[in-house]
Amino acid sequence: MLLRKANVLDGALALLEAEGLDGFTTRKLGAALGVRASALYRHYPDKRALLDAMADRILEEVSVDLPDGSWDERGTVLAGRLRQALLSHRDGARVVAGAYSAEPNTVQFGNTAVEILRSAGLPPEQAGWATTAVSHYVLGHTIEEQSRADLAARGTWTGKMDAFNDLEDQVAATAFDADPAERFAYGLRLILNGIRHELAQVRTASSAGS
């Protein structure tokens, strides 16, 4: 059997779905593809390179054909697409988090986000920082969403919530068991409001210097 790079990546994502990130090994992937694990290294030199490629595949459609609109409308769509892409793969957020991949889809996502913010008036450095802040929010939120789903699948989520409620924990009462999509949208609005404040300061400084 001729092992193609695309077959390795498809197999890796299928294994991720079956085993989760904690159970993902190149040995298991090789077995699933009917080859020795060492055969994978013809296409990916190590597990990190394979995970980077998986992260890039997860981001494949996120930046494609964004609708027209204001910077915040486009940013909201982009962040929402990122969340949905991460949620569409088991442990997708954990795979993408910390990848720092230079693969094309990952680079396109970052460049698209930065360009949205630069076109709104943020200087390049601040646009990069703001993109990082939003990306970290989406990743962190989605990691928690997927962890909650995993706990629910194991049947342990209800017990954890009961323990929090016994302690009258206000975070648990108002946030942990709320609709994740609503909490995500609320947190994203907070961040976008912060970016609006930054834009207003940039415009004020520009007017004062002219």
C-alpha positions in Angstrom: 0.0 0.0 0.0 1.3 3.4 -1.0 0.9 5.7 2.0 0.1 9.2 0.8 0.4 12.3 3.0 -3.3 13.0 2.7 -4.1 9.5 3.9 -1.9 10.0 7.0 -3.7 13.3 7.8 -7.2 11.8 7.2 -6.3 8.8 9.4 -4.9 11.0 12.1 -8.1 13.0 12.3 -10.1 9.8 12.4 -8.0 8.5 15.2 -8.4 11.8 17.1 -12.1 11.4 16.9 -11.9 7.8 18.2 -9.3 8.1 20.9 -9.1 11.8 21.8 -5.9 13.7 22.1 -4.8 11.9 25.2 -5.1 8.5 23.4 -3.5 9.7 20.2 -0.2 8.0 19.4 1.8 7.5 16.2 1.9 3.8 17.0 -1.9 3.6 17.0 -2.1 5.6 13.8 0.3 3.3 12.1 -1.7 0.3 13.2 -4.9 2.0 11.9 -3.3 2.6 8.5 -1.7 -0.8 8.4 1.9 0.4 8.5 4.7 0.7 11.1 4.8 4.0 12.9 8.2 4.8 11.3 6.5 4.8 7.9 4.6 8.0 9.0 7.9 9.9 9.3 8.4 9.9 5.5 5.6 12.5 5.5 5.8 14.0 9.0 9.2 14.0 10.8 7.6 13.8 14.2 4.4 13.8 16.1 4.5 17.6 16.6 4.7 18.1 12.8 1.7 15.8 12.4 -0.3 17.7 15.1 0.5 21.0 13.3 -0.9 19.6 10.1 -4.0 18.4 11.9 -4.4 21.9 13.4 -4.1 23.5 10.0 -6.7 21.1 8.5 -9.1 22.0 11.3 -8.8 25.7 10.3 -9.2 24.9 6.6 -12.5 26.8 5.9 -12.4 29.4 8.7 -11.1 32.3 6.7 -12.7 31.5 3.4 -15.2 34.0 1.8 -15.9 36.2 4.8 -19.0 38.3 4.2 -18.8 42.0 3.8 -19.6 44.2 6.7 -18.1 46.4 9.4 -14.9 45.3 11.2 -16.8 44.0 14.2 -19.3 42.1 12.1 -16.6 40.4 10.2 -14.6 39.7 13.3 -17.6 38.2 15.0 -18.1 35.9 12.0 -14.5 34.9 12.0 -14.4 34.1 15.7 -17.6 32.2 15.5 -16.2 30.1 12.6 -13.1 29.4 14.5 -15.1 28.1 17.5 -17.3 25.9 15.3 -14.2 24.5 13.5 -12.7 23.6 16.8 -15.9 22.0 18.1 -16.3 19.9 14.9 -13.3 17.8 16.0 -12.9 15.9 19.3 -10.3 17.9 21.3 -10.0 20.2 18.3 -9.2 23.2 20.6 -6.4 21.4 22.4 -4.9 20.4 19.0 -4.9 23.9 17.7 -3.9 25.6 21.0 -0.1 26.1 21.2 0.5 24.7 17.7 2.1 27.9 16.4 1.8 26.3 13.0 3.2 28.0 9.9 0.8 26.0 7.7 -1.2 27.9 5.1 -4.7 27.9 6.7 -3.3 28.9 10.0 -1.4 31.8 8.5 -4.4 32.8 6.4 -6.6 33.0 9.5 -4.1 35.2 11.4 -3.5 37.5 8.4 -7.3 37.8 7.8 -7.9 38.8 11.4 -5.1 41.3 11.5 -6.2 42.9 8.2 -9.8 43.3 9.6 -8.4 45.2 12.6 -5.9 47.2 10.6 -8.6 48.3 8.1 -10.6 49.5 11.2 -7.7 51.7 12.2 -5.6 49.8 14.7 -1.8 50.0 14.2 -0.1 46.8 13.0 1.3 45.8 16.3 -1.9 46.4 18.2 -3.9 44.5 15.5 -1.6 41.6 16.0 -2.0 41.7 19.8 -5.8 42.0 19.5 -5.9 39.1 17.2 -3.9 37.0 19.7 -6.3 38.1 22.5 -9.4 37.0 20.6 -7.8 33.8 19.4 -6.8 32.9 23.0 -10.3 33.6 24.2 -11.9 31.4 21.5 -9.4 28.6 22.2 -9.8 28.8 26.0 -13.6 28.9 25.8 -13.7 26.0 23.4 -11.3 23.9 25.5 -13.7 24.3 28.4 -16.7 23.5 26.3 -15.1 20.3 25.0 -14.0 19.4 28.5 -17.5 19.8 29.8 -18.8 17.7 27.0 -16.3 15.0 27.8 -17.3 15.0 31.5 -20.9 14.8 30.5 -20.2 11.8 28.3 -18.5 10.1 31.2 -21.4 10.8 33.4 -19.5 13.0 35.9 -20.6 16.5 35.0 -23.8 16.4 37.1 -21.9 15.3 40.2 -19.4 18.2 39.8 -22.2 20.7 39.4 -23.9 19.3 42.5 -20.7 19.7 44.5 -20.4 23.3 43.4 -24.1 24.0 44.1 -23.7 22.6 47.6 -21.0 25.2 48.2 -23.3 27.9 46.8 -20.6 28.7 44.2 -21.9 31.8 42.3 -19.8 31.0 39.2 -21.3 27.6 39.0 -24.8 28.9 39.5 -24.6 31.6 36.8 -22.0 30.4 34.3 -20.9 26.7 34.3 -24.3 25.3 33.4 -25.4 28.2 31.1 -25.7 27.8 27.3 -22.1 27.8 25.9 -23.0 29.7 22.8 -24.6 32.5 24.8 -21.6 32.7 27.1 -19.2 32.7 24.1 -21.1 35.5 22.4 -21.2 37.6 25.6 -17.4 37.2 26.2 -16.7 38.0 22.6 -18.8 41.2 22.9 -16.7 42.2 25.9 -13.5 41.8 23.9 -14.8 43.7 20.9 -15.9 46.5 23.1 -12.4 46.7 24.4 -11.1 46.9 20.8 -13.6 49.7 20.1 -12.2 51.6 23.0 -8.7 51.1 21.6 -9.8 52.4 18.2 -11.3 55.5 19.8 -8.0 56.2 21.6 -6.1 55.8 18.3 -8.4 58.2 16.5 -8.2 60.7 19.3 -4.4 60.6 19.3 -4.4 60.9 15.6 -6.6 64.0 15.6 -4.6 65.6 18.4 -1.4 65.1 16.4 -2.7 66.5 13.1 
